[in-house]
Amino acid sequence: MMTNMVGALNNALELLLKENENVVLLGEDIGKDGGVFRVTDGLQNRFGEKRVMDTPLAESVIIGSAVGMAMAGLRPIAEIQFAGFMYLAFDQLVNHAARYRSRSRGRFTVPMVVRTPVSGGVRTLEHHSDNPEAFYAHIGGLVVVEPSNPYDAKGLLIAASHMNDPVVFLEPTKLYRLFKQEVPEEMYEVPIGKANLIQEGSDLSIITYGTMVPIVKDVVGKRKLSADVIDLRTINPIDESAIIKSAKKTGRVVIAHEASLSFGVGAEIAARIAEKAIFELSAPVVRVGSDSFPYPFPGYENYYIPNAKKISAAIDEVMNA
């Protein structure tokens, strides 16, 4: 079927609800209204209010309830309307969901998924455009996933729901309806923790994920570059082997993400390359990211978010070093 990311995610959730009666969905307005972006549209009508539950406007309650459900044998998939609202449930995620397996010495697992839209570029306000992947990737016990296309979104969400650990599933708002892709109608998994080598080349490596993936692909295509283009897909656990292998092969690396540059995923990747591939590098690693200040008002976001011009400039910098 040809579908966008919203359709692919909706299809994944439908298949998961059909596959296992212990799968339940919960979140604000996900039932009758189908969620703010209609990802859960029609699912309550099909599976009922006990499987697709509208919740109060209380993020800590949503995540706390999901933790309890998971420990009791259910497999909850919770939706938080926007990533900026999830900070209200940070305690539940970090101190409880992420720790119960370790705290109980493996007696309890927390098989839950928390879905939330992330990133900007669609002229929303500040709490609707956050890129919080580095926060959650820093926490031991949390898996962090961010797809960049409909095929990966469906396969990664199914794989995430089949895990026995809590997964923070980040869905780039700008990519929800940006393009359509052929997606199988049946159930399939995209492996957690394995990056996707979108394009293979020899001159440089571009490591990216989320909203930057289509921009990077466009830049590389227009400039006819011989480049490895790597879509991480999973932030934690990160596919270190794919990163190091590519860095050693090309000797030049650009890392691009929408999140703030300071203390971000790009910094972690650059550090690992420095530790394990520095003698194979022909130039310093160059990072592209947003400025390290709060997300601006909508009229200024195009100056804040990395774009094709900034990525192209970073490529020039690393190629001319």
C-alpha positions, -999 to +999 in steps of 0.1 A: +000+000+000+011+036-007+009+056+025+024+083+046+038+080+081+005+086+097-011+058+077+018+035+084+017+040+121-021+036+122-018+003+103+009-009+127-013-001+158-042-019+142-021-050+136-007-049+171-042-046+186-054-076+165-023-097+173-024-095+211-054-087+233-029-074+259-020-045+237-038-013+248-036+023+237-040+053+260-036+090+256-053+124+253-080+124+226-067+093+209-101+075+210-130+095+196-109+121+179-081+097+167-053+118+182-042+153+174-026+140+141-051+112+136-026+084+140-051+064+161-081+073+139-108+047+138-091+023+163-115+029+192-145+022+170-130-011+160-115-023+192-136-005+219-129+019+247-112-007+269-085-012+243-082+024+230-086+047+260-090+085+262-072+098+293-073+130+313-050+159+304-023+146+328+009+132+313+023+118+345-009+098+349-007+085+314+029+073+317+024+061+353-006+041+343+013+026+314+041+015+338+016-002+361-002-018+331+031-032+317+042-046+350+008-063+354+011-081+320-004-057+295+016-041+266+005-005+267+013+020+239+009+055+253+006+087+233+018+121+245+004+148+223+037+167+219+072+160+231+073+192+252+045+179+273+063+146+281+086+164+306+057+163+331+061+125+331+099+125+333+099+111+368+077+082+357+099+074+328+133+078+343+128+067+379+103+039+373+099+027+337+136+027+330+146+011+363+122-017+372+140-045+354+172-036+372+156-028+405+138-061+406+168-080+393+148-091+362+117-102+381+097-075+364+099-061+329+082-030+315+070-037+279+056-003+270+060+022+242+056+060+246+048+076+212+051+114+208+055+139+179+089+157+178+107+184+158+096+216+142+094+230+107+056+232+108+052+266+125+040+253+159+048+269+192+077+261+214+064+232+235+052+215+202+086+214+185+111+199+209+138+174+200+143+155+233+162+124+221+194+132+240+175+134+273+161+099+270+191+083+253+211+093+283+190+071+306+200+035+310+170+012+305+152+034+279+153+025+242+149+056+219+137+053+183+131+079+156+120+068+121+124+090+090+099+073+066+067+054+066+082+019+060+106+023+090+079+039+112+056+008+109+084-018+113+101+000+141+068+005+160+059-032+157+094-041+169+092-017+198+059-031+209+073-066+209+102-057+232+102-062+269+117-029+277+103+007+276+107+024+243+104+062+237+092+063+201+097+098+185+077+107+155+089+137+134+058+159+129+071+174+097+074+139+082+039+127+092+024+137+058+054+149+038+056+120+014+041+085+007+060+053+004+052+017-005+046-002+028+036-039+032+001-044+046+012-074+066+031-073+099+069-069+098+097-056+120+126-032+113+153-042+138+159-020+168+195-008+171+204-013+134+211+018+112+201+020+076+228+026+050+206+046+026+233+052+001+269+040-003+298+061-013+335+066-008+342+104-003+325+111+030+300+097+055+269+117+065+252+104+097+217+116+104+182+107+115+146+120+117+137+152+098+172+157+084+172+125+064+152+137+034+172+170+034+205+151+034+193+128+006+183+159-014+216+176-009+236+145-018+215+139-049+218+174-062+255+176-056+261+141-070+283+132-040+298+097-035+287+095+001+277+070+027+243+082+040+234+066+073+200+069+089+204+059+125+167+050+131+175+040+167+192+065+189+197+042+219+211+016+214+231+033+187+246+013+158+282+020+166+296-006+143+279+010+112+292+044+122+328+034+128+329+012+097+318+041+075+341+066+092+371+044+086+361+038+050+356+074+039+378+093+064+354+123+064+322+126+085+293+151+087+267+145+114+233+163+110+204+165+134+176+190+141+182+190+179+205+215+195+242+210+189+254+212+225+255+179+243+235+162+216+235+129+197+260+143+173+285+150+201+282+113+212+288+101+177+318+124+172+333+112+205+330+075+195+346+082+161+374+101+179+379+071+202+378+043+176+385+058+142+406+090+147+437+077+129+416+069+098+401+104+095+414+128+069+395+158+084+378+168+117+342+156+122+317+184+114+284+186+131+252+204+120+224+211+144+202+238+158+214+266+180+215+260+217+187+282+229+149+277+233+129+269+202+119+303+186+085+316+176+072+302+143+084+331+121+120+325+130+122+287+129+137+286+094+167+304+108+170+280+137+165+246+121+194+232+099+186+233+062+201+222+029+224+253+028+239+246+062+244+209+054+260+217+021+283+242+038+293+215+063+301+191+034+323+218+018+341+223+052+349+186+057+358+180+020+381+210+018+399+204+052 
